Amino acid sequence: MVLELSRAPYITIAVIRGRTRGGGNELPLDLRYASREKAIFGQPEVVSGLLPGGGGSERLPRAIGRDRSLEAILNSDDYNADTAERWGWVTRALPDSELDALVGTVAARLASFDRTSPASAKARINRPGIPAPDADLVAAYGEFTHSLALPGFLTRTAATVVPH
């Protein structure tokens, strides 16, 4: 799905309220607008003994840089919307009361354009190296599925399972 959305000839717009971690954090690809009061970002896989599998280790460094990606992925910590905006993790963080109006305005403006220009602009921005190459994303997903069988993950999973 990540590959399809990244190549789609339309622009995706995410309104983020609440937690967006792991795959939910990796899915919004184009424009991401976050609620200052409610949005929380993170890559929780490593603390669980897993590896990011939806593009977190491939796309996040291109958005926020290597050092910050290492911090976010290795710490498996939560980050608020202001930090996400400052780091480039989201397009913009706004007060929750202003979020819908701004996103509505952006969506209406984009919808008023000829479809060819935004699609062509997105394709040029997506040239190799800016989002991760498809092969990197496919390889990372394979590593993620492999990590589901790693002892660290299995141990943590077994420890959190409560018998009925």
C-alpha positions as CSV (number, residue, x, y, z in Angstrom):
1,M,0.0,0.0,0.0
2,V,2.9,2.4,0.8
3,L,4.3,1.9,-2.7
4,E,1.0,2.3,-4.4
5,L,0.2,5.6,-2.5
6,S,3.7,6.9,-3.1
7,R,3.3,6.4,-6.9
8,A,-0.4,7.4,-7.1
9,P,-1.2,10.3,-9.4
10,Y,-3.0,12.2,-6.7
11,I,-2.0,13.9,-3.5
12,T,-2.8,12.3,-0.1
13,I,-3.6,14.5,2.8
14,A,-3.6,13.2,6.3
15,V,-5.2,14.9,9.3
16,I,-3.5,13.4,12.4
17,R,-5.3,13.4,15.7
18,G,-4.1,10.9,18.2
19,R,-1.3,8.3,18.0
20,T,0.3,7.5,14.8
21,R,3.0,5.0,15.4
22,G,4.7,2.3,13.3
23,G,2.7,1.5,10.2
24,G,0.2,4.3,10.9
25,N,3.1,6.7,11.0
26,E,4.6,5.4,7.8
27,L,1.4,5.5,5.7
28,P,0.7,9.2,5.4
29,L,3.0,10.1,2.5
30,D,2.2,13.5,1.0
31,L,0.8,16.2,3.1
32,R,0.5,15.6,6.9
33,Y,-1.3,18.1,9.2
34,A,-1.2,17.4,12.9
35,S,-3.2,18.5,15.9
36,R,-0.9,20.3,18.3
37,E,-2.9,19.0,21.3
38,K,-3.7,15.5,20.2
39,A,-1.2,14.1,17.7
40,I,1.6,11.8,18.9
41,F,4.3,10.2,16.6
42,G,6.6,7.3,17.1
43,Q,8.3,4.2,15.7
44,P,7.7,1.6,18.5
45,E,9.1,-1.5,16.8
46,V,12.6,-1.7,18.3
47,V,11.4,-1.7,21.9
48,S,9.2,-4.7,20.9
49,G,12.1,-6.6,19.3
50,L,11.0,-5.7,15.7
51,L,12.2,-3.6,12.9
52,P,10.2,-0.9,11.1
53,G,8.5,-2.6,8.1
54,G,6.4,0.1,6.4
55,G,9.1,2.5,5.4
56,G,10.1,4.0,8.7
57,S,13.7,3.2,8.4
58,E,13.7,4.2,4.7
59,R,11.5,7.2,4.5
60,L,11.9,8.8,7.9
61,P,15.6,9.6,7.4
62,R,14.8,11.4,4.2
63,A,12.2,13.5,6.1
64,I,13.9,14.2,9.4
65,G,17.5,13.3,8.9
66,R,19.7,10.4,10.0
67,D,20.4,11.4,13.6
68,R,16.8,12.2,14.4
69,S,15.6,9.0,12.7
70,L,18.1,7.0,14.8
71,E,16.7,8.6,17.9
72,A,13.1,8.1,17.0
73,I,13.5,4.5,15.9
74,L,16.0,3.3,18.5
75,N,14.3,5.1,21.5
76,S,10.8,3.9,20.4
77,D,9.6,7.0,22.2
78,D,6.6,9.3,21.5
79,Y,7.0,12.7,20.1
80,N,4.5,15.5,20.1
81,A,3.3,17.5,17.1
82,D,5.5,20.5,17.8
83,T,8.6,18.3,17.7
84,A,7.3,16.5,14.6
85,E,6.8,19.8,12.8
86,R,10.2,21.2,13.9
87,W,11.9,18.0,12.7
88,G,10.0,17.9,9.3
89,W,8.0,14.7,10.3
90,V,4.8,16.6,9.5
91,T,3.9,19.3,7.0
92,R,2.4,21.5,9.7
93,A,1.2,21.3,13.3
94,L,-1.8,23.5,14.2
95,P,-4.2,24.1,17.1
96,D,-6.8,21.3,16.8
97,S,-9.6,24.0,16.4
98,E,-7.9,25.2,13.2
99,L,-6.9,21.9,11.7
100,D,-10.1,21.0,9.7
101,A,-10.4,24.5,8.2
102,L,-6.8,24.6,7.0
103,V,-7.0,21.0,5.6
104,G,-10.3,21.8,3.9
105,T,-8.8,24.9,2.3
106,V,-5.7,23.0,1.1
107,A,-7.8,20.1,-0.3
108,A,-10.2,22.5,-2.1
109,R,-7.3,24.4,-3.6
110,L,-5.6,21.2,-4.9
111,A,-8.9,19.9,-6.2
112,S,-9.3,23.1,-8.2
113,F,-6.1,22.5,-10.1
114,D,-5.8,20.6,-13.4
115,R,-4.9,17.0,-12.2
116,T,-1.8,16.7,-14.5
117,S,0.3,19.4,-12.8
118,P,0.1,18.2,-9.2
119,A,0.6,14.6,-10.3
120,S,3.7,15.6,-12.4
121,A,5.1,17.7,-9.6
122,K,4.7,14.8,-7.2
123,A,6.4,12.4,-9.7
124,R,9.4,14.8,-10.0
125,I,9.6,15.3,-6.2
126,N,9.5,11.5,-5.9
127,R,12.5,10.9,-8.2
128,P,14.9,8.3,-6.9
129,G,16.5,9.0,-3.6
130,I,13.9,11.3,-2.2
131,P,11.5,8.8,-1.1
132,A,13.2,5.5,-0.6
133,P,13.6,3.3,-3.7
134,D,11.0,0.6,-4.1
135,A,13.5,-2.1,-3.6
136,D,14.5,-0.7,-0.2
137,L,10.9,-0.6,0.9
138,V,10.3,-4.2,-0.2
139,A,13.6,-5.4,1.5
140,A,12.7,-3.6,4.7
141,Y,9.2,-5.2,4.8
142,G,11.0,-8.6,4.4
143,E,13.2,-7.8,7.3
144,F,10.2,-6.7,9.3
145,T,8.4,-10.0,8.7
146,H,11.6,-11.9,9.5
147,S,11.8,-9.9,12.8
148,L,8.4,-11.3,13.8
149,A,10.2,-14.6,14.5
150,L,13.2,-13.2,16.3
151,P,13.7,-14.3,19.9
152,G,13.5,-10.8,21.3
153,F,10.1,-10.2,19.8
154,L,8.7,-13.6,20.7
155,T,9.9,-13.2,24.3
156,R,8.3,-9.8,24.7
157,T,5.1,-11.0,23.0
158,A,4.9,-14.0,25.3
159,A,5.4,-11.8,28.3
160,T,2.4,-9.6,27.3
161,V,0.0,-12.3,26.5
162,V,-2.5,-12.8,29.4
163,P,-4.2,-16.2,29.6
164,H,-8.0,-16.1,29.6
